[in-house]
């Protein structure tokens, strides 16, 4: 398949933000795609090579790309950098520069989607001393044969700056229309996606086997299932209103969610954002198969740092010391954990997702042999406010965040946040109701004690519809000296020459970062703001939402990706739920 078909679609998609138009461009593109290329197209339109959980990253730095453009065009790097600074992004700069290059008309190898994909894949897999030179060679070989438009998009994919605003739902809409004739069939594709987290595989299946094949889509061990999430509630009464008169209550542990896939002795672990985190937990890999009576199973658990002497749960930050590439064995002994199971999603070669929660818990209890390391999360059934309150007290005293409340007869709704699971935290009873997980997008240099470090950070929420990061506040309080050092170290690696186009901010930061790092923030209030961009124009024309008196809680949420940060919709819900917004005001918004 000619790459130009794809790059022309990219160009049309870049020009529109309307979902309907994006969908129809995609439908046309999919219809022009041969079956054996469909999965590649689905990954590439999202700027990926494989599903996220495989962890294949292109990781090409701007500097290297500039050198490759220079090599292909014969134009000095300095001039390319200048062009880049003057406007547009590096992809556009490259296409402008390459237009000046006289194209050779013969000896040009065809640029096909397959060739581009395979070359990008090789680049992603390169490691070691000579990898930078090899990457440059591969990139310039593509640029030599590509036309300016194609070059521009190849570079955007390489740099991770291809932002077409295509949400996964839009891809599924388009696949449903292109291959089944009706958008209504998206729900079947969605089910398949929720149990595989692999849109490429879903696309291949619908093309090859149609709706029947999609409905016959099975859970595959070692392909992560998208996690079920919980709604917040503020009080016991609200929980009873939503769940009825009898439901389960479990401790809400403050650790890291881990999806555990076991087949015989092979164990693979996935995080909440479906990243493969097996390497961080060699102790789980070694011990879990010995405590579970099943050869093929998918479990969900919360890994929590513990005090080895007393068995007490320790705060989340302790666990994050495990997130290191080197000397992991040392971290394992230094920061011991326990694994606290709360669900089973696959057992005995069969999916458990349609089973009621009660039945799943039953299976979990049957197959688990508890010890000091592997435990079942404490659970009870509750029927009234007093019982919930009592269990909540116990959980807080045991060092937990609060309770998870779950319907007994509900299935496991992969990939959705709904009313079958609720979370009740102590802090929800406060004014704002909850902490927020926000993305660090920029910083301002510090003064005095903070000279040479970032004194204030600029933070953003996540706008799911637009796939963007709108600014929500600046934060300069709550940081210890140690935090400031640590944040400076982490963030220095994320500095970009220019503001990433997904960042929406009117403020001019001293430095901009790749939107990647997520930190936890509390605040006294959410207010309407003329400057900040969260939920902009949603509640009032020309106004967004901002946090008042934000404060860093000390938690770096290393296990969350930027797309898992608090969304604009969540901020709107919190805003509406604020005690200070009176009923009248709330109705107004
Ligand atoms: P939070 O920031 O509160 O962890 P979240 O967005 O990560 O929220 P939610 O669905 O809102 O996820 O809250 C559920 C989270 O709580 C799970 O992702 C899991 O990590 C954790 N958790 C702790 N105990 C339990 C439990 N008993 N059952 C389910 N999840 C639990």
Boltz pocket constraint, residues with backbone or C-beta under 6 A from the ligand:
constraints:
  - pocket:
      binder: B
      contacts: [[A, 228], [A, 229], [A, 230], [A, 231], [A, 250], [A, 251], [A, 252], [A, 253], [A, 254], [A, 255], [A, 256], [A, 257], [A, 272], [A, 301], [A, 302], [A, 342], [A, 377], [A, 404], [A, 423], [A, 564]]
      max_distance: 6.0
